[in-house]
Amino acid sequence: MSNFQDAGVPDDLVELGWIVSAYGVKGWVKIQPHSAQSEALVSAGKWWLKASATPLGKAGALLRPFPAKVIAARHHGASVVAQLDISPGRDQAEKLKGHSVWVPRASFPAADEDEYYWVDLIGCRLYGEQDGLPVLIGQVAEVIDNGAHAVLRVAQGRLNEQGELDLLRDAKGRTIDVLVPFVNAHVHTVDIANKRLDSNWPVEF
């Protein structure tokens, strides 16, 4: 989710991709989605764009996200191409290269039964099994697409006395991660409301 505090900017923005180039000569842009779940990009009527860098002399001026009306958008292989109201020609489209693309979570189309948006899985606590009992493994930090299915990158952790999750780290201070395939054979229960996933994954610390 976003941390933008500007008035008028939705507080539930989710970064879904970035503009890699202009597309054609009529002002269309080509977007590389962050995941295979790009339907929210295609269905949204408005995107919020954020520049990746700020030119000297305009500190902060371009770092605030700004809206762009989506006139048309469609899938194009693994990418998405779109026509925006702010880029009537190729020159304007070229200037948008490198901008990240954000969409409010509230505007996402409803997911089908037993399907989940990856952004909703991030932050969930994953429980595995040890001697037939559920044991906390850690928290989902990232969802990766390996081409066949999604894979959860889980930062291992343990609950402290306050019930908060303390992440385990190696000697260099990096989180200790475990990769868990997000498939029914392993993750059998998904409770998005309570940010909990239950699996049969072995617990190893």
C-alpha positions in Angstrom: 0.0 0.0 0.0 1.1 3.6 -0.5 2.3 6.1 2.1 1.3 9.2 0.2 -0.1 12.0 2.3 -1.0 14.5 -0.4 -4.6 15.7 -0.4 -6.6 14.1 -3.1 -4.3 11.1 -3.4 -6.0 7.8 -2.4 -4.4 6.3 0.6 -4.7 2.7 -0.7 -2.6 3.0 -3.8 -0.8 -0.1 -4.9 2.2 -0.1 -7.3 1.4 -2.4 -10.2 4.1 -1.7 -12.7 6.1 0.8 -14.6 6.1 2.5 -18.0 8.9 1.1 -20.1 8.4 3.0 -23.4 6.1 4.7 -25.7 4.0 2.4 -27.9 3.2 3.4 -31.4 2.9 7.0 -32.6 -0.4 8.0 -31.1 0.6 8.5 -27.5 0.2 5.0 -26.1 2.5 3.7 -23.5 3.8 0.2 -22.7 3.7 -1.0 -19.1 5.7 -3.8 -17.5 3.5 -5.2 -14.7 5.1 -6.3 -11.5 3.1 -9.6 -11.6 1.1 -11.7 -13.9 -2.0 -10.3 -12.2 -2.4 -7.2 -14.4 -6.2 -7.2 -14.7 -6.4 -4.3 -12.2 -4.3 -2.2 -14.6 -6.5 -3.0 -17.6 -9.8 -2.4 -15.8 -9.0 0.8 -13.9 -10.3 4.0 -15.3 -7.6 6.1 -13.7 -4.0 5.5 -12.9 -1.7 7.4 -10.6 1.8 7.9 -12.0 5.0 8.7 -10.0 8.3 9.8 -11.5 11.3 7.7 -10.6 13.6 10.7 -10.2 13.5 14.4 -9.7 15.4 16.8 -11.9 17.7 19.3 -10.2 16.0 22.5 -9.3 12.6 20.8 -8.8 13.2 19.0 -5.6 10.1 17.0 -4.6 8.0 18.5 -7.4 7.8 15.3 -9.4 7.8 12.9 -6.6 4.1 13.3 -5.8 1.9 10.9 -7.8 -0.4 12.5 -10.3 -3.6 11.2 -12.0 -4.0 10.0 -15.5 -7.3 9.0 -17.1 -7.1 5.7 -18.9 -8.8 6.1 -22.3 -8.0 2.5 -23.4 -5.9 -0.3 -22.1 -5.3 -3.9 -23.1 -3.0 -6.9 -22.6 -0.1 -7.1 -25.0 1.7 -10.4 -24.3 3.2 -10.2 -20.8 2.8 -6.4 -20.9 0.0 -3.9 -21.0 -0.4 -1.1 -23.4 -2.6 2.0 -22.7 -3.7 5.3 -24.1 -3.7 8.1 -21.4 -5.3 11.5 -21.6 -2.0 13.2 -20.6 -0.1 11.8 -23.6 -1.8 12.7 -26.9 1.3 12.1 -28.9 4.5 10.0 -28.9 6.6 12.9 -27.5 4.5 13.1 -24.4 4.4 9.3 -24.0 8.2 9.2 -24.2 8.4 11.6 -21.2 6.4 9.1 -19.1 9.1 6.4 -19.4 10.3 5.2 -16.0 7.1 6.3 -14.2 5.7 3.8 -11.8 2.0 3.0 -12.1 -0.3 2.9 -9.1 -4.0 1.9 -8.7 -6.2 2.2 -5.6 -6.8 -1.2 -4.1 -10.5 -0.4 -3.8 -10.8 -0.2 -7.6 -9.5 -3.8 -8.2 -12.0 -6.1 -9.8 -13.4 -8.7 -7.4 -11.2 -11.8 -7.4 -12.7 -15.2 -8.3 -13.4 -17.8 -5.6 -10.1 -19.3 -4.4 -8.1 -16.6 -6.2 -6.2 -13.9 -4.4 -4.4 -10.7 -5.3 -0.7 -11.0 -4.5 -0.7 -7.6 -2.7 -3.2 -9.1 -0.2 -0.8 -12.0 0.6 2.1 -9.7 1.5 2.2 -9.2 5.3 0.3 -12.4 6.0 1.7 -14.7 8.6 2.4 -18.2 7.4 2.0 -21.2 9.6 3.5 -24.6 8.9 3.2 -28.0 10.6 5.4 -29.6 13.2 4.3 -32.8 14.8 0.9 -32.3 13.4 0.5 -28.8 15.0 0.4 -25.4 13.4 3.6 -23.4 14.1 4.4 -19.9 12.9 7.1 -19.8 10.1 7.1 -16.1 9.4 5.6 -13.3 7.4 5.2 -13.1 3.6 7.6 -10.5 2.3 7.1 -11.0 -1.4 5.2 -13.0 -4.0 7.2 -14.3 -6.9 6.0 -15.6 -10.3 8.1 -18.6 -11.4 6.0 -19.1 -14.6 4.1 -22.1 -13.3 2.6 -20.7 -10.1 3.2 -18.1 -7.4 5.9 -18.6 -4.8 5.8 -17.0 -1.3 9.0 -15.5 0.0 8.6 -15.8 3.7 10.8 -14.0 6.2 11.2 -16.3 9.1 10.3 -15.0 12.5 9.1 -15.8 16.0 6.6 -14.1 18.3 8.0 -12.1 21.2 6.3 -11.6 24.6 4.2 -8.8 23.3 2.9 -11.0 20.5 4.8 -9.1 17.8 6.8 -10.8 15.1 10.6 -10.6 15.4 12.3 -11.5 12.2 15.2 -13.8 12.2 18.4 -12.5 10.6 21.8 -13.9 9.6 25.2 -12.6 10.7 25.0 -9.9 8.1 21.6 -8.6 9.3 19.7 -10.1 6.4 16.3 -11.7 6.9 16.3 -15.5 6.7 13.8 -16.5 4.1 12.1 -19.6 3.0 10.3 -20.1 -0.4 6.9 -21.8 -0.3 4.9 -22.6 -3.4 1.5 -21.0 -3.2 -0.5 -24.0 -4.3 -3.3 -25.9 -2.7 -1.0 -28.9 -2.1 0.9 -26.8 0.4 -1.1 -23.8 1.4 -4.5 -25.2 2.3 -6.1 -22.3 4.2 -6.1 -18.6 3.3 -7.6 -16.0 5.7 -7.0 -12.6 4.2 -9.1 -10.8 6.8 -6.9 -12.1 9.6 -3.7 -12.0 7.5 -3.1 -15.7 8.1 -2.0 -18.6 5.8 -2.0 -22.2 7.0 0.2 -24.8 5.2 1.7 -28.2 5.6 5.2 -26.8 5.1 7.7 -28.2 7.5 9.0 -25.8 10.2 12.7 -25.5 10.3 14.7 -23.0 12.3 
